[in-house]
Every structure is written in structure tokens, then in C-alpha cells.
Amino acid sequence: MKTFLMLHGANHNMYGKRDPAQYGTLTLEQIDAKVQALAEELGVKLERFHSNMEGEVCERIHKALNDGIDGVLFNPGAWTHYSIAIRDALEMLTAPVIEIHMSNIYAREPWRHHSVFSAIVKGQICGLGLDSYLLGLRAVVSAANQ
């Protein structure tokens, strides 16, 4: 059974409370449950990791590399725009990475329009709320099967 890692960025533990107009009212736990249900439907194992600390995310990516993870679904949140450390960690992976965002980063403030990850990920999905996660999981599973 293939194993995939879903990484959540800073402040995602505040989903449901943080700016519902942008992020909706689902909590991180509810999002995880819906993505886990899809993983089961697709017949894959899904590991989940959230941290508000950049270094911990880098360490988890290093572990994924050492474990031979089959793919990564990543919502980097604000790290999208500046985290070279996380980018460098992701770049070491040979497995596909799909970058996702609940909100449409291109319809928001101009500084949100740039992703430091876009050049190294397989693809990016944004602006679809929960569906960004669900479509992202489908995309990374498909990419891993190619």
C-alpha cells in the first residue's frame, strides 16, 4: 500500500476560527477526517503532520525522504511566500509533491501571488476550500502511480 504525507502549515490549527470568509468553517480535524476518508476510498495510507514551526516541518520532510514516502500533499500557508528552508527540504524528495491552498492566493494581496515552491512541485491547486485538499490527494496519488 502506498503511503502519502499531508503537511499542514502554520496557523492551520486555527481553521474554523481564522478568517472564515477565506478558509471556511471546517476545523483542521474535520478536514483531516474528510481527506482520510478519501484516502481509504483510494486504497492508500495517509499520514498527517501539522506544525507552526518551520524547522519541525523540515524535519518531517527529512523523515519522509528516509521512509521512502510515495507523495506529499502540502498546504504551506504563509510559508508559501518565503520558506527557502522548507523548499530545500522538499527539493530533496523524489516523490511527487502537490501544493494546495484553501484560498485563491492569486486573488488576494499581491505579496501572496508568489510561491517559492511552485518551481519544484508537480502541481498547485488553490481557491477551492476543502476541495483543494481532496483534489490534491487525488492528484498526488495519480502522480505517484505514473
N, C-alpha and C positions, 0 to 999 in steps of 0.2 A: 504494500500500500504506500502510495506516495505521500510525503509529508510536506506541508506548507506552513509558512510562518506569517502571521498577521501582526504587523507592528503598528502601534498607535503612538502618536507624538504627544508633545507637551499640551497640557490642559484638556486632553480628550476625556479625562476622568470627570470633567465638568459638563460633558454633554447632558442635555436635558435642562440645564440651568444657564449655560452660557449662550447668549445671543440666539434665542430660538428662531428668529427670523432667518438667520444664516444656516443654523445647524439643526433645526427641528427640536422636537421634544423627547426623542428617544435617548435613553441613558446609554453609556458605554456597555453596560451589562446586557441591555436589550439588543444593541447592535451585535455584540459578540454572539448572543444566542441565535439570532437570525442567520448570521454568517455560518455558525457552526451547523445549523440545520441544513443549510445548502451544502456544506462540506460533506455531511453524511449522505445526502442525496447523490452527490457526485462520486462518492466512494473514496474520499481522501481524508487523511488525518490533518487536522488544523491545530496548530499551536498558536497561542496568543500571548503578546507581550506589550505592556504599556509602561512608559516611564516619563516622568517630567524632567529627567536628567539625561542630557546628551551622551555622556560617557557610558551610561548604562545601556543605551540603545546600541552604541558601537560594540560594547562587549557582547550583547545578544546577537548581533550580526556576526561577530567573530565565531561565536558558538555555532551559529547556523552553518557557517563555512566549514568548520571542523566536523559537524554532524552530517554534512552532505545533504542539506535541505534541498527539496526539489523546486522550490519557488518562494518568493516573498511578495506579499501584499502589504503596501506601506502607505499609511497616511501620515506624512511627516509634520503636518500642521505648520506652525511658524518656521520650523527648521528648513522648510522648502526653500526659503529665500536666502539662507546664509550658511547652512551647516556643511562646511567642507569636510569636517571630520567624519560625519555620517556618510557623505558622498564617497569619501575614500574607502570607508569600510564596505559599502555596498559594491563598489567597483571591483573588489576582490572576488565577489561571488561569480560563479559560472552559471548559476541558476537564474532563470528569468525573474525580473522584479517589475511589478506593476505599481505605479504611483497613483494614489487616489486622493480625492478631496471631496468632502461633503458639499462645500460651496463652490461656485464657479470663480476660481481665483482670477480669471481674466475679466470678470465683470465687477471687480472690487477695486480697491485702491491701487494706483499704478505700481507701487513697490511690491505688490503681491503677484504681479504678472510674470515674474521671472522665477524659474525653478532651477536650482543648482543640480538637480537630479535628472532633468529631462534628457540630457545628452547620453545618460548611461542606462536608463530604464528601457524596458521593452515597450512600454506604453504608459499613457496617462489618461485617467478618467476623472472628470470633475463636474460638479454642479448638480449632481443627481441625488443628493442626500444619501439615504440608506442604499439606494440602487447603485451608487458608486462603489460601495463595498461588494455588493452581490455580483455586479458585472465584473469588478476587478478580480474576484475569486474565480469566476468562470474564465476570464482572460488568462490568468496566471496558470491555471490547470491546463488550459488548451496549449499555452506556450510550452509548458513542461512536457507535453505529450508529442511535440513536433520533432 
